[in-house]
């Protein structure tokens, strides 16, 4: 039996994550009180969910703070039932969350006469620290739309093959901020920039002309080879520790040329291995 615990900040995409898991065949429960998770785990261990072999529950700040403080003890109760467990935590920067609440005109669950929206977000982040500290999968949705988030959930959790490490390659632009959920970040701003070639400026690293330009630069090939060697050496160690995913972010200035080209090359290379491969070009939408 597999259990996924979904948590995170309000407005970061928990409902989307839970509905995506339901579409992937999970038995889903929204906002189960933390104090009941132990009892639910016992039911799972007895296979009392009919034909379901995997379940997902979401917990958020609507839980009583005492239960959240005891989250580590709750995890121990699950471990005692010998249930495979992943903890998915969704987060986003405060400006993005404020914008989302303003656009949807929804009320944050912790706002009241004593707490502004920003104060409610900060309070919620503090309350959920015990859950975030135990997360096995962290996803930053600051720059992620609904469709991208669904794809990420399906690839990393919903349709993942058992005991196979997923390598998630992401390109990004440093001028738009670094990904908060990356395990490794490689800075390729030291490499020649196609942006300064007028004919290449409107293109991306997925276009043939840009690929040919960068492919002719020895430093680019060496950089790519070094990343391949690093992952070939260390990814098996993460997999041996039962790690389910590894996020590798490649960043250039704008996230359009160099980072995109390298991510495409790395993904193509590692698709020939047994790892599950996912790709996202953040700044290309």
KOLSE-308740 format. One record per residue (C-alpha): residue number from 1; residue in one letter; z, x, y. Coordinates in steps of 0.25 Angstrom, whole numbers, plus 5000, padded with zeros to 4 digits. Each point is the difference from the previous one (the first is absolute). Layout:
<rs>
<r NUM; "a"; <Z; X; Y>>
...
</rs>
This chain:
<rs>
<r 1; "x"; <5000; 5000; 5000>>
<r 2; "x"; <4997; 5005; 5014>>
<r 3; "x"; <5007; 4996; 5013>>
<r 4; "x"; <4995; 5003; 5014>>
<r 5; "x"; <5009; 4998; 5011>>
<r 6; "x"; <4993; 4997; 5014>>
<r 7; "x"; <5008; 5002; 5013>>
<r 8; "x"; <4997; 5005; 5014>>
<r 9; "x"; <5000; 4996; 5014>>
<r 10; "x"; <4997; 4986; 5005>>
<r 11; "x"; <4985; 5000; 5004>>
<r 12; "x"; <4996; 5012; 4992>>
<r 13; "x"; <4993; 4992; 4989>>
<r 14; "x"; <5011; 4996; 4989>>
<r 15; "x"; <4994; 4986; 4998>>
<r 16; "x"; <4986; 5006; 4998>>
<r 17; "x"; <5005; 5010; 4990>>
<r 18; "x"; <5007; 4990; 4992>>
<r 19; "x"; <4989; 4990; 5000>>
<r 20; "x"; <4990; 5011; 4996>>
<r 21; "x"; <5010; 5004; 4988>>
<r 22; "x"; <5000; 4985; 4996>>
<r 23; "x"; <4984; 5001; 5000>>
<r 24; "x"; <5002; 5012; 4991>>
<r 25; "x"; <5008; 4992; 4989>>
<r 26; "x"; <5014; 5003; 5005>>
<r 27; "x"; <5011; 4989; 4999>>
<r 28; "x"; <5005; 5000; 5015>>
<r 29; "x"; <5012; 4996; 5007>>
<r 30; "x"; <5002; 5000; 5015>>
<r 31; "x"; <5013; 5005; 5006>>
<r 32; "x"; <5009; 5000; 4988>>
<r 33; "x"; <5014; 5003; 5004>>
<r 34; "x"; <5003; 5015; 4997>>
<r 35; "x"; <5013; 4995; 4993>>
<r 36; "x"; <4991; 4992; 4990>>
<r 37; "x"; <4991; 5012; 4996>>
<r 38; "x"; <5009; 5005; 4989>>
<r 39; "x"; <5000; 4986; 4994>>
<r 40; "x"; <4985; 4999; 5001>>
<r 41; "x"; <4998; 5014; 4994>>
<r 42; "x"; <5008; 4995; 4988>>
<r 43; "x"; <4990; 4988; 4998>>
<r 44; "x"; <4989; 5010; 5001>>
<r 45; "x"; <5005; 5008; 4989>>
<r 46; "x"; <5001; 4988; 4991>>
<r 47; "x"; <4986; 4997; 5003>>
<r 48; "x"; <5003; 4986; 5005>>
<r 49; "x"; <4988; 4999; 5009>>
<r 50; "x"; <4990; 4994; 4990>>
<r 51; "x"; <4987; 5007; 5000>>
<r 52; "x"; <5003; 5009; 5012>>
<r 53; "x"; <5003; 5015; 4997>>
<r 54; "x"; <5002; 5004; 5015>>
<r 55; "x"; <5007; 4994; 5011>>
<r 56; "x"; <5002; 5003; 5015>>
<r 57; "x"; <5011; 4995; 5010>>
<r 58; "x"; <5001; 5002; 5015>>
<r 59; "x"; <5013; 5003; 5007>>
<r 60; "x"; <5001; 5001; 5015>>
<r 61; "x"; <5010; 4999; 5012>>
<r 62; "x"; <5003; 4985; 4997>>
<r 63; "x"; <5009; 5006; 4989>>
<r 64; "x"; <5014; 5002; 5003>>
<r 65; "x"; <5003; 5014; 5005>>
<r 66; "x"; <5011; 5002; 4989>>
<r 67; "x"; <4990; 4998; 4989>>
<r 68; "x"; <4990; 5010; 5007>>
<r 69; "x"; <5011; 5010; 5001>>
<r 70; "x"; <5002; 4999; 4985>>
<r 71; "x"; <4986; 5002; 4997>>
<r 72; "x"; <5002; 5013; 4992>>
<r 73; "x"; <5009; 4993; 4991>>
<r 74; "x"; <4990; 4989; 4998>>
<r 75; "x"; <4990; 5010; 4996>>
<r 76; "x"; <5009; 5006; 4990>>
<r 77; "x"; <5002; 4986; 4993>>
<r 78; "x"; <4985; 4999; 4999>>
<r 79; "x"; <4999; 5014; 4994>>
<r 80; "x"; <5011; 4996; 4990>>
<r 81; "x"; <4990; 4989; 4995>>
<r 82; "x"; <4989; 5011; 4998>>
<r 83; "x"; <4990; 4993; 5009>>
<r 84; "x"; <4989; 5008; 5006>>
<r 85; "x"; <5002; 4998; 5015>>
<r 86; "x"; <4992; 5004; 5013>>
<r 87; "x"; <5005; 4997; 5014>>
<r 88; "x"; <4990; 4998; 5010>>
<r 89; "x"; <5004; 5001; 5014>>
<r 90; "x"; <4991; 4996; 5012>>
<r 91; "x"; <5002; 5005; 5014>>
<r 92; "x"; <4993; 5000; 5013>>
<r 93; "x"; <5003; 5006; 5014>>
<r 94; "x"; <5007; 4992; 5010>>
<r 95; "x"; <4989; 4998; 5009>>
<r 96; "x"; <4991; 4994; 4990>>
<r 97; "x"; <5011; 4991; 4995>>
<r 98; "x"; <5003; 4995; 5014>>
<r 99; "x"; <4985; 4997; 5002>>
<r 100; "x"; <4999; 4992; 4987>>
<r 101; "x"; <5011; 4991; 5003>>
<r 102; "x"; <4995; 4998; 5014>>
<r 103; "x"; <4986; 4996; 4994>>
<r 104; "x"; <5005; 4991; 4989>>
<r 105; "x"; <5012; 4995; 5009>>
<r 106; "x"; <5009; 5000; 4988>>
<r 107; "x"; <5014; 5002; 5001>>
<r 108; "x"; <5007; 5013; 4994>>
<r 109; "x"; <5011; 4996; 4990>>
<r 110; "x"; <5010; 5008; 5008>>
<r 111; "x"; <4997; 4996; 5014>>
<r 112; "x"; <5010; 4991; 5007>>
<r 113; "x"; <5007; 4999; 5014>>
<r 114; "x"; <5006; 5014; 4998>>
<r 115; "x"; <4988; 5008; 4994>>
<r 116; "x"; <4986; 5002; 5007>>
<r 117; "x"; <4988; 5001; 4991>>
<r 118; "x"; <5001; 5016; 5000>>
<r 119; "x"; <5015; 4999; 4998>>
<r 120; "x"; <4998; 4991; 4988>>
<r 121; "x"; <4989; 5010; 4994>>
<r 122; "x"; <5010; 5012; 5002>>
<r 123; "x"; <5011; 4992; 4993>>
<r 124; "x"; <4992; 4996; 4989>>
<r 125; "x"; <4995; 5014; 4998>>
<r 126; "x"; <5015; 5005; 4999>>
<r 127; "x"; <5003; 4988; 4990>>
<r 128; "x"; <4989; 5004; 4991>>
<r 129; "x"; <5003; 5015; 5000>>
<r 130; "x"; <5006; 4999; 4986>>
<r 131; "x"; <4988; 4994; 4994>>
<r 132; "x"; <4990; 5010; 5007>>
<r 133; "x"; <5008; 5012; 4995>>
<r 134; "x"; <4997; 4995; 4986>>
<r 135; "x"; <4986; 4997; 5002>>
<r 136; "x"; <4990; 5005; 4990>>
<r 137; "x"; <4988; 4996; 5008>>
<r 138; "x"; <5000; 5000; 5015>>
<r 139; "x"; <4988; 4994; 5008>>
<r 140; "x"; <4998; 5000; 5015>>
<r 141; "x"; <4992; 4988; 5005>>
<r 142; "x"; <4999; 5004; 5014>>
<r 143; "x"; <4985; 5002; 4999>>
<r 144; "x"; <4998; 4991; 4988>>
<r 145; "x"; <4993; 4987; 5000>>
<r 146; "x"; <5003; 4989; 4990>>
<r 147; "x"; <4988; 5003; 4991>>
<r 148; "x"; <5003; 5015; 5000>>
<r 149; "x"; <5015; 4997; 4996>>
<r 150; "x"; <4995; 4991; 4989>>
<r 151; "x"; <4991; 5011; 4995>>
<r 152; "x"; <5011; 5010; 5001>>
<r 153; "x"; <5010; 4991; 4992>>
<r 154; "x"; <4991; 4997; 4989>>
<r 155; "x"; <4996; 5015; 4999>>
<r 156; "x"; <5014; 5006; 5000>>
<r 157; "x"; <5008; 4989; 4993>>
<r 158; "x"; <4993; 4988; 4996>>
<r 159; "x"; <4989; 5005; 4991>>
<r 160; "x"; <5005; 5014; 4998>>
<r 161; "x"; <4999; 5005; 4985>>
<r 162; "x"; <5013; 5004; 4994>>
<r 163; "x"; <5005; 5014; 5001>>
<r 164; "x"; <4988; 5005; 5008>>
<r 165; "x"; <5001; 5007; 5013>>
<r 166; "x"; <4993; 4994; 5012>>
<r 167; "x"; <4994; 5009; 5010>>
<r 168; "x"; <4998; 4993; 5013>>
<r 169; "x"; <4991; 5008; 5010>>
<r 170; "x"; <5001; 4996; 5014>>
<r 171; "x"; <4992; 5005; 5013>>
<r 172; "x"; <5006; 4998; 5013>>
<r 173; "x"; <4999; 5005; 5015>>
<r 174; "x"; <5012; 5007; 5006>>
<r 175; "x"; <4998; 4994; 5013>>
<r 176; "x"; <5003; 4987; 4994>>
<r 177; "x"; <5013; 5004; 4993>>
<r 178; "x"; <5003; 5006; 4987>>
<r 179; "x"; <5002; 4991; 4988>>
<r 180; "x"; <5015; 4998; 4997>>
<r 181; "x"; <4998; 4997; 4985>>
<r 182; "x"; <4993; 5013; 4997>>
<r 183; "x"; <5005; 5010; 4989>>
<r 184; "x"; <4991; 5011; 5005>>
<r 185; "x"; <4993; 5002; 5013>>
<r 186; "x"; <4989; 5010; 5002>>
<r 187; "x"; <4996; 5003; 5014>>
<r 188; "x"; <4985; 5004; 5001>>
<r 189; "x"; <4998; 5001; 5015>>
<r 190; "x"; <4998; 5015; 4998>>
<r 191; "x"; <4987; 4997; 4994>>
<r 192; "x"; <4986; 4999; 5008>>
<r 193; "x"; <4999; 4986; 5006>>
<r 194; "x"; <4987; 4992; 4999>>
<r 195; "x"; <5004; 4992; 5012>>
<r 196; "x"; <4995; 5012; 5009>>
<r 197; "x"; <4986; 4998; 4993>>
<r 198; "x"; <4994; 4989; 5009>>
<r 199; "x"; <4991; 4995; 4988>>
<r 200; "x"; <5012; 4999; 4991>>
<r 201; "x"; <5010; 4994; 5009>>
<r 202; "x"; <4998; 4985; 4997>>
<r 203; "x"; <4999; 5003; 4985>>
<r 204; "x"; <5012; 5001; 4990>>
<r 205; "x"; <5004; 5010; 4989>>
<r 206; "x"; <4993; 4990; 4990>>
<r 207; "x"; <4986; 5002; 5006>>
<r 208; "x"; <4991; 5010; 4994>>
<r 209; "x"; <4997; 5008; 5013>>
<r 210; "x"; <5015; 5003; 5002>>
<r 211; "x"; <5002; 5003; 4986>>
<r 212; "x"; <4989; 5011; 5000>>
<r 213; "x"; <5006; 5005; 5013>>
<r 214; "x"; <5014; 5002; 4995>>
<r 215; "x"; <4995; 5004; 4986>>
<r 216; "x"; <4993; 5012; 5006>>
<r 217; "x"; <5013; 5005; 5006>>
<r 218; "x"; <5008; 5010; 4990>>
<r 219; "x"; <5013; 4997; 5006>>
<r 220; "x"; <4999; 4985; 4997>>
<r 221; "x"; <4996; 5003; 4986>>
<r 222; "x"; <5012; 5009; 4999>>
<r 223; "x"; <5010; 4990; 5006>>
<r 224; "x"; <4995; 4990; 4990>>
<r 225; "x"; <5001; 5009; 4989>>
<r 226; "x"; <5015; 5004; 5004>>
<r 227; "x"; <5004; 4985; 5000>>
<r 228; "x"; <4993; 4998; 4986>>
<r 229; "x"; <5008; 5012; 4995>>
<r 230; "x"; <5013; 4995; 5006>>
<r 231; "x"; <4999; 4986; 4994>>
<r 232; "x"; <4995; 5005; 4986>>
<r 233; "x"; <5012; 5009; 5000>>
<r 234; "x"; <5011; 4990; 5005>>
<r 235; "x"; <4995; 4986; 4997>>
<r 236; "x"; <5004; 5002; 4985>>
<r 237; "x"; <5014; 5003; 5004>>
<r 238; "x"; <5001; 4987; 5008>>
<r 239; "x"; <4994; 4992; 4988>>
<r 240; "x"; <5010; 5007; 4990>>
<r 241; "x"; <5011; 4994; 5009>>
<r 242; "x"; <4995; 4986; 4998>>
<r 243; "x"; <4994; 5000; 5014>>
<r 244; "x"; <4990; 4988; 5001>>
<r 245; "x"; <4993; 5004; 5013>>
<r 246; "x"; <4997; 5012; 5009>>
<r 247; "x"; <4994; 4998; 5014>>
<r 248; "x"; <4992; 5011; 5006>>
<r 249; "x"; <4996; 4999; 5014>>
<r 250; "x"; <4989; 5008; 5007>>
<r 251; "x"; <5000; 5000; 5015>>
<r 252; "x"; <4991; 5005; 5011>>
<r 253; "x"; <5000; 4997; 5015>>
<r 254; "x"; <4993; 4986; 4999>>
<r 255; "x"; <5000; 4997; 4985>>
<r 256; "x"; <4985; 4998; 5000>>
<r 257; "x"; <4993; 5013; 4995>>
<r 258; "x"; <5007; 5011; 4994>>
<r 259; "x"; <5012; 4992; 4993>>
<r 260; "x"; <4990; 4990; 4995>>
<r 261; "x"; <4991; 5010; 4994>>
<r 262; "x"; <5012; 5007; 4993>>
<r 263; "x"; <5006; 4988; 4995>>
<r 264; "x"; <4986; 4995; 4994>>
<r 265; "x"; <4999; 5014; 4993>>
<r 266; "x"; <5014; 5000; 4995>>
<r 267; "x"; <4999; 4986; 4994>>
<r 268; "x"; <4986; 5003; 4993>>
<r 269; "x"; <5006; 5013; 4994>>
<r 270; "x"; <5013; 4993; 4995>>
<r 271; "x"; <4993; 4988; 4994>>
<r 272; "x"; <4995; 5009; 4989>>
<r 273; "x"; <5015; 5001; 4996>>
<r 274; "x"; <5009; 4990; 4994>>
<r 275; "x"; <5007; 4997; 5013>>
<r 276; "x"; <4998; 4986; 5007>>
<r 277; "x"; <4993; 5003; 5013>>
<r 278; "x"; <5001; 4991; 5013>>
<r 279; "x"; <4993; 5003; 5013>>
<r 280; "x"; <5003; 4995; 5014>>
<r 281; "x"; <4994; 5005; 5013>>
<r 282; "x"; <5010; 4995; 5010>>
<r 283; "x"; <4992; 5001; 5013>>
<r 284; "x"; <4987; 4995; 4994>>
<r 285; "x"; <5006; 4986; 4998>>
</rs>
